[in-house]
Amino acid sequence: MNMPFDAKSQNTANSRPERDVVAGKSKGLITLPFMNRAKHRFPNKNFPRVVLLQGPVGSFFKRAQDHLNTNGFDAWRICFNAGDRLYSRSEKAMNFSGSPENWRSWFSAILKDNGFDAVVLFGSERLIHRIAVECAEQCGIPVLCLEEGYIRPGYVTMELGGNNWRSPIAGQLPPRSFHSPRKDGPKALPAPGSFSAMAWGAFQYFTIRALISTPGERRLFHKQKRTLLSEGFYWFKNYYRKFAHVGRNYRISERLLEHHDKRFFIVPLQVHDDTQLGRAANSWNNQKLILKTIVSFARNAPEGYQLVFKIHPMERGHTRDWNFIRQVSALNDVKDRVHVLDGGSLSLLTRHSAGMITINSTSGLSALHHGVPLAVMGQALYRHKELAFCVEKGIDLDKFWLDGFVAPEAERHRYLSWIHHECLVGGDFYAKDGVEAAIGALRLKIENALSSKTLPAEKSARIITAAFGQAKQINEK
């Protein structure tokens, strides 16, 4: 950890670290907070203090920290590996290296002893972030969790406490009092070049992380540990297939739309190491979903209907699901009725489909939008019996092909409008124009969280009020 060198330093972007400390050693990151070697480890607090953990690949959190520090906050960053450090400032940054257990004890001490008011992170299902949320909740500190937009493009997700199945509104319907139309919610902000910017940021992040990170830092990597060479090969295959399969994807899509309109089911596959395929998946993964879906389809779907698997764009170079799908289809005598796509518009296919089957992909919201039957296997934001066909056991799927239902249009639109108002903001994490909008929305979200939470000390209330430049009613009960 890089520690501030002077307890009397003012809140500026020039607070310089003193030295690195590593978990588990006498001069380590973990031991220092408990050894009372110094009474103050951070500058005096004159503004609301925020800590940013891991963010999206690229410079989003680096730019967000700069913005917060110039707009009434004392923003700090914790880096867990060389990739994080690539996209962070050297000032107001701390490095952590150690076990999950050490991370829990160290982060709890940091929050309790240094007056942090809010935590910001991207990807609430990462191990370090699950631990951070638990620590912050014990301290009564709000955690703003960021994620890719539930609805894309043009939106990103920002919620307090968690995202997806951990969202504070997961599995719920809007309250009876909610009637705001979607047009009154946040506006989409298209950001051309977002995928290319994300891909370039990911290449730099994972390359530097793989080459320079210490052995202790590797213990907390949030993605499967592939070699740098193999990862580069997979992404080369991704780009090759993206262009090589254009004609094939177009021909299959055209045939489906012209000859099987409303007579095919779509199955969007997810990234195999997506954190949403962890505990939230109810033990399902892509392979189990493929096997169960094809077997159930062959036995129960109406004659002449088709089944379409859509490979995730980020999985195009990594997956071998093509071969598995073909093998299972041939064994069940439906090879000519099962198709695989790795490009094209999922929204267009969904609109013309007879239904969608997913583990817990946010693509399920597209099915709700277009009014097609939706079967959900895992825990998802929208898993509710009045919105979707909720599969408890694999055998339940056998009923979906004939008995899938669609919620009334008014209820679906009211639910989607609620999601827009509660979870989404216009912007992007990667493309320049979208980044600026998302950072502005992030600052407002933090301000609102700090203004609405109960603060025990009048001093904290005065700091927040002064920093935001306006009188805000703080509940100090």
C-alpha positions in Angstrom: 0.0 0.0 0.0 1.1 3.5 -0.8 0.5 5.4 2.4 0.2 9.2 2.7 3.4 10.6 4.2 1.9 13.4 6.2 -1.2 13.3 8.5 -1.5 17.1 8.2 -1.6 17.1 4.4 -4.5 18.9 2.8 -6.9 17.3 0.4 -5.1 17.7 -2.9 -4.3 15.5 -5.9 -0.6 15.8 -4.9 -0.8 13.7 -1.7 2.1 11.4 -2.4 2.5 7.8 -1.2 5.3 7.0 1.2 6.1 3.4 0.3 4.7 0.0 -0.9 3.6 -2.5 1.7 2.8 -6.2 1.1 0.4 -8.4 2.9 1.7 -10.7 5.6 5.2 -9.2 6.2 6.5 -7.0 8.9 6.4 -4.0 6.6 3.3 -5.4 4.9 0.0 -4.0 3.9 -2.0 -6.1 6.3 0.0 -5.8 9.4 0.5 -2.0 9.4 -3.2 -1.0 10.2 -3.1 -3.1 13.4 0.4 -2.1 14.7 -0.5 1.5 15.6 2.8 2.8 14.2 1.1 6.0 13.2 -2.1 7.6 14.5 -3.0 9.1 11.1 -2.5 7.4 7.8 -4.5 9.7 5.6 -4.6 13.5 5.2 -7.0 15.4 7.3 -10.5 15.0 6.0 -12.0 18.1 4.5 -14.3 16.5 1.9 -16.4 13.3 1.6 -13.9 10.5 1.2 -14.5 7.8 -1.5 -12.5 4.7 -2.4 -12.6 3.2 -5.9 -11.8 -0.5 -6.2 -11.5 -2.4 -9.6 -13.2 -0.7 -12.5 -14.0 -1.5 -16.2 -10.9 -2.2 -18.3 -9.5 1.1 -19.6 -9.2 4.5 -18.1 -12.8 5.0 -16.7 -11.9 4.8 -13.0 -8.7 6.9 -13.5 -10.8 9.6 -15.1 -13.6 9.3 -12.6 -11.1 9.7 -9.7 -9.7 12.9 -11.3 -13.2 14.2 -11.7 -14.2 13.5 -8.2 -11.1 15.1 -6.7 -11.8 18.3 -8.6 -15.5 18.3 -7.7 -15.7 18.2 -3.9 -14.4 14.7 -3.0 -11.3 13.1 -1.6 -11.2 10.1 -3.9 -8.7 7.2 -3.5 -8.0 4.1 -5.5 -7.0 0.6 -4.4 -5.0 -1.4 -7.0 -4.9 -5.2 -6.9 -2.5 -5.9 -9.8 -0.3 -4.4 -12.5 -3.3 -3.9 -14.8 -5.1 -1.8 -12.2 -2.0 0.3 -11.7 -1.7 0.9 -15.5 -5.0 2.8 -15.3 -4.5 4.7 -12.0 -2.8 7.7 -10.7 0.4 7.3 -8.6 -1.0 9.7 -6.0 -3.9 8.8 -3.8 -3.4 5.1 -4.7 -2.9 2.0 -2.5 -1.7 -1.4 -3.6 -3.1 -4.6 -2.1 -1.5 -8.1 -2.3 -2.6 -11.0 -0.2 -5.3 -13.6 0.5 -9.0 -13.0 0.6 -8.9 -13.3 4.4 -6.3 -10.7 4.7 -8.2 -8.4 2.3 -11.3 -8.6 4.5 -9.4 -7.6 7.7 -7.4 -4.9 6.0 -10.2 -3.3 4.1 -12.5 -3.3 7.2 -9.7 -1.5 9.1 -9.2 1.0 6.3 -12.9 1.9 6.2 -13.3 2.1 10.0 -10.1 4.1 10.7 -10.0 6.6 7.9 -13.4 8.1 7.5 -14.5 6.7 4.2 -18.0 7.7 3.2 -18.6 5.6 0.0 -17.2 2.7 -2.0 -17.3 2.4 -5.8 -16.7 -0.8 -7.7 -17.4 -2.5 -11.1 -18.6 -6.1 -11.0 -20.2 -6.9 -7.6 -19.7 -10.6 -8.1 -15.9 -10.5 -8.1 -14.5 -12.1 -4.9 -12.7 -9.0 -3.7 -15.9 -7.0 -4.3 -18.2 -9.4 -2.6 -15.9 -9.1 0.5 -15.8 -5.3 0.1 -19.6 -5.0 0.0 -19.8 -7.1 3.2 -17.2 -4.9 5.0 -18.9 -1.7 3.9 -22.3 -2.9 5.0 -21.0 -3.7 8.4 -19.7 -0.1 8.6 -22.9 1.4 7.3 -21.1 2.8 4.2 -22.9 2.9 0.9 -21.4 0.9 -2.0 -22.2 2.1 -5.6 -21.9 -1.0 -7.9 -21.3 -0.4 -11.6 -22.0 -2.9 -14.4 -22.5 -3.0 -18.2 -25.9 -1.6 -19.0 -28.8 -4.0 -18.4 -30.1 -2.4 -21.7 -27.5 -1.6 -24.3 -26.1 0.3 -26.1 -26.3 3.8 -24.7 -26.7 2.9 -21.0 -24.6 1.7 -18.0 -25.8 0.3 -14.8 -25.3 2.0 -11.4 -26.9 0.6 -8.2 -26.4 0.7 -4.5 -25.4 -2.7 -3.0 -25.1 -4.9 -6.0 -26.1 -5.7 -9.6 -28.0 -8.4 -11.4 -29.3 -11.0 -8.9 -27.7 -8.9 -6.1 -29.6 -5.8 -7.2 -31.8 -4.3 -4.5 -34.7 -4.7 -6.8 -33.9 -8.2 -8.2 -36.9 -10.5 -8.4 -39.3 -7.6 -7.6 -42.1 -5.8 -9.5 -42.4 -2.1 -9.5 -44.5 -0.6 -6.6 -48.1 0.2 -7.4 -47.3 3.9 -7.1 -44.8 3.8 -10.0 -46.2 5.1 -13.2 -43.4 7.1 -14.8 -43.0 6.5 -18.5 -39.7 5.4 -19.9 -39.4 8.6 -21.9 -39.0 10.5 -18.6 -36.1 8.3 -17.5 -32.4 8.6 -18.4 -31.7 9.1 -22.1 -29.6 6.6 -24.0 -26.2 8.1 -25.2 -24.9 6.1 -28.2 -21.1 5.8 -28.1 -19.7 4.8 -31.4 -16.4 2.8 -31.1 -17.3 1.4 -27.7 -16.5 -2.2 -28.5 -13.1 -1.3 -30.2 -12.2 0.9 -27.2 -13.1 -1.9 -24.8 -11.2 -4.5 -26.7 -8.0 -2.3 -26.8 -8.3 -1.5 -23.1 -8.8 -5.2 -22.3 -5.7 -6.1 -24.4 -3.5 -3.6 -22.5 -5.0 -4.5 -19.1 -4.7 -8.3 -19.3 -1.3 -8.1 -21.0 0.3 -5.9 -18.3 -1.5 -7.9 -15.6 -0.1 -11.2 -16.9 3.5 -9.9 -17.4 4.1 -7.7 -14.3 1.7 -8.7 -11.5 3.4 -10.3 -8.5 2.6 -13.9 -7.3 0.6 -12.5 -4.4 -1.5 -10.4 -6.7 -2.3 -13.3 -9.0 -4.2 -15.0 -6.2 -7.0 -12.4 -6.6 -7.3 -12.3 -10.4 -11.0 -12.2 -11.2 -10.7 -14.1 -14.6 -9.5 -17.6 -15.3 -5.8 -17.7 -15.5 -4.9 -18.2 -19.1 -1.4 -17.7 -20.5 -0.8 -14.5 -22.4 0.0 -16.4 -25.6 -3.2 -18.5 -25.5 -5.4 -15.4 -24.8 -3.9 -13.6 -27.7 -4.6 -16.6 -29.9 -8.2 -16.7 -28.8 -8.8 -13.0 -29.5 -7.2 -13.4 -33.0 -9.7 -16.2 -33.6 -12.5 -13.9 -32.4 -11.7 -11.2 -34.9 -11.1 -13.7 -37.7 -14.5 -15.3 -37.1 -16.2 -12.0 -36.8 -15.5 -11.2 -40.4 -15.2 -14.7 -41.8 -18.7 -15.7 -40.6 -20.5 -12.6 -41.7 -22.0 -14.3 -44.8 -22.9 -17.4 -43.0 -24.6 -15.5 -40.1 -26.5 -13.4 -42.6 -27.8 -16.5 -44.6 -29.0 -18.3 -41.5 -30.7 -15.1 -40.1 -32.4 -14.4 -43.4 -33.7 -18.0 -43.7 -35.1 -17.8 -40.1 -36.8 -14.5 -40.6 -38.3 -15.4 -44.0 -39.4 -19.0 -43.4 -39.6 -19.5 -39.7 -41.0 -16.2 -38.4 -42.3 -16.8 -34.8 -41.4 -20.4 -35.2 -37.9 -20.5 -33.7 -36.6 -20.3 -30.2 -33.4 -18.3 -29.4 -30.8 -19.3 -26.7 -28.3 -16.5 -26.0 -25.1 -18.2 -24.5 -23.1 -16.2 -22.0 -19.3 -15.7 -21.5 -18.1 -19.0 -19.9 -16.3 -17.2 -17.0 -18.9 -14.5 -16.5 -19.4 -14.0 -12.8 -23.1 -14.3 -13.4 -22.5 -18.0 -14.1 -21.3 -18.5 -10.6 -23.7 -18.9 -7.6 -26.4 -17.0 -9.5 -26.6 -19.7 -12.2 -28.2 -22.4 -10.0 -25.5 -24.8 -11.1 -26.2 -24.2 -14.8 -23.5 -23.4 -17.4 -23.4 -23.1 -21.1 -22.8 -26.8 -21.7 -25.5 -28.0 -19.4 -27.9 -25.5 -21.0 -27.1 -26.7 -24.5 -27.6 -30.3 -23.6 -30.8 -29.9 -21.7 -32.3 -27.4 -24.2 -31.6 -29.6 -27.3 -32.9 -32.8 -25.6 -36.0 -31.0 -24.3 -36.6 -29.3 -27.7 -36.3 -32.6 -29.6 -38.9 -34.3 -27.4 -41.4 -31.5 -26.8 -41.2 -28.6 -29.3 -43.8 -28.3 -32.0 -42.8 -30.0 -35.3 -41.1 -27.7 -37.7 -39.9 -25.2 -35.1 -36.2 -24.3 -35.1 -33.7 -23.8 -32.3 -31.0 -21.1 -32.5 -28.0 -20.7 -30.3 -26.4 -17.2 -30.2 -22.7 -17.2 -29.2 -21.7 -14.2 -27.2 -19.5 -11.7 -29.2 -16.7 -11.9 -26.5 -16.8 -15.7 -26.5 -16.6 -16.1 -30.3 -12.8 -16.9 -30.3 -12.7 -18.9 -27.0 -15.6 -21.3 -27.3 -15.9 -24.8 -28.8 -19.6 -24.9 -28.3 -20.2 -25.2 -32.0 -19.0 -28.8 -32.1 -20.9 -29.7 -28.9 -24.1 -28.3 -30.3 -23.7 -30.2 -33.5 -22.9 -33.5 -31.7 -25.9 -33.2 -29.3 -28.2 -32.2 -32.2 -27.2 -35.2 -34.3 -27.7 -37.6 -31.4 -31.2 -36.3 -30.9 -32.1 -36.3 -34.7 -32.7 -32.5 -34.8 -29.4 -31.6 -36.6 -31.3 -29.9 -39.4 -33.5 -27.8 -37.0 -30.7 -26.5 -34.7 -28.5 -23.5 -35.8 -25.6 -21.5 -34.4 -24.9 -17.8 -34.9 -22.0 -15.8 -33.6 -23.0 -12.4 -35.1 -26.0 -10.4 -36.1 -28.6 -8.6 -34.1 -29.9 -10.5 -31.1 -32.7 -7.9 -30.7 -34.0 -8.5 -34.2 -33.9 -12.3 -33.8 -35.7 -12.0 -30.4 -38.5 -9.9 -31.9 -39.2 -12.6 -34.5 -38.8 -15.6 -32.2 -41.2 -17.9 -30.5 -39.4 -17.5 -27.2 -36.1 -17.2 -25.4 -34.3 -19.6 -23.0 -31.5 -18.2 -20.9 -29.6 -18.8 -17.6 -29.6 -15.2 -16.4 -28.4 -13.1 -19.3 -29.6 -9.5 -19.4 -30.8 -10.4 -22.9 -33.9 -11.6 -21.1 -35.0 -7.9 -20.9 -35.1 -7.9 -24.7 -37.6 -10.7 -24.6 -39.7 -8.8 -22.2 -39.5 -5.7 -24.4 -40.6 -7.5 -27.5 -43.2 -9.6 -25.8 -42.0 -13.1 -26.4 -42.1 -16.0 -23.9 -39.0 -16.1 -21.6 -37.6 -19.1 -19.7 -35.0 -18.3 -17.0 -32.9 -21.0 -15.5 -30.9 -19.1 -12.9 -31.2 -16.2 -10.6 -31.7 -13.0 -12.6 -32.8 -9.4 -12.1 -36.1 -10.2 -13.8 -36.8 -13.6 -12.3 -40.4 -13.3 -11.2 -43.3 -15.7 -12.0 -45.4 -12.8 -13.4 -42.7 -11.8 -15.9 -41.0 -15.1 -16.9 -41.3 -18.9 -17.0 -39.1 -19.7 -13.9 -37.4 -23.1 -14.2 -36.9 -24.7 -10.8 -35.7 -28.1 -12.2 -34.5 -29.0 -15.6 -37.6 -31.1 -16.4 -39.7 -27.9 -16.0 -38.3 -26.8 -19.4 -40.3 -29.5 -21.1 -43.5 -27.5 -20.6 -42.1 -24.2 -21.9 -42.2 -25.1 -25.6 -46.0 -25.2 -25.6 -47.0 -23.3 -22.5 -44.6 -20.4 -22.3 -46.5 -17.2 -21.4 -46.1 -13.5 -22.0 -46.9 -10.9 -19.3 -49.4 -8.3 -20.3 -47.9 -5.4 -22.3 -48.8 -2.7 -19.8 -47.0 -4.7 -17.0 -43.9 -5.4 -19.1 -43.5 -1.8 -20.1 -44.1 -0.5 -16.6 -41.4 -3.0 -15.3 -38.9 -1.9 -18.0 -39.5 1.7 -17.3 -38.9 1.0 -13.6 -35.5 -0.6 -14.5 -34.6 2.5 -16.5 -35.4 4.9 -13.7 -33.8 2.8 -10.9 -30.8 1.2 -12.4 -29.6 2.9 -15.6 -27.8 6.1 -16.6 -26.9 7.3 -20.1 -23.3 6.8 -21.0 -20.5 4.3 -21.7 -17.4 3.0 -19.9 -15.1 3.0 -23.0 -15.9 5.5 -25.7 -14.9 9.1 -25.0 -18.3 10.9 -25.2 -20.1 8.2 -23.2 -17.4 8.2 -20.5 -17.8 11.8 -19.8 -21.6 11.4 -19.3 -21.2 8.3 -17.2 -18.6 10.0 -14.9 -21.0 12.9 -14.4 -23.8 10.5 -13.5 -21.5 8.6 -11.1 -20.7 11.8 -9.2 -24.5 12.6 -8.8 -25.2 9.0 -7.7 -22.5 9.3 -4.9 -23.9 12.7 -3.8 -27.4 11.3 -3.6 -26.2 8.3 -1.6 -24.3 10.4 0.9 -27.1 12.9 1.2 -29.7 10.3 2.0 -27.8 8.0 4.4 -27.9 8.5 8.1 -24.7 10.1 9.4 -23.9 9.9 13.1 -21.7 13.0 13.2 -22.5 16.6 12.6 -19.1 17.1 11.2 -19.7 14.6 8.4 -23.0 16.4 7.6 -21.2 19.7 7.4 -18.5 18.3 5.1 -21.1 16.9 2.7 -23.1 20.1 2.7 -20.1 22.3 2.1 -18.6 20.1 -0.6 -21.8 20.0 -2.7 -22.3 23.8 -2.4 -25.9 23.6 -1.3 -28.0 23.0 1.8 -29.0 19.3 2.0 -31.2 17.8 4.7 -29.2 15.1 6.5 -30.9 12.7 8.8 -28.8 12.5 11.9 -31.0 10.4 14.1 
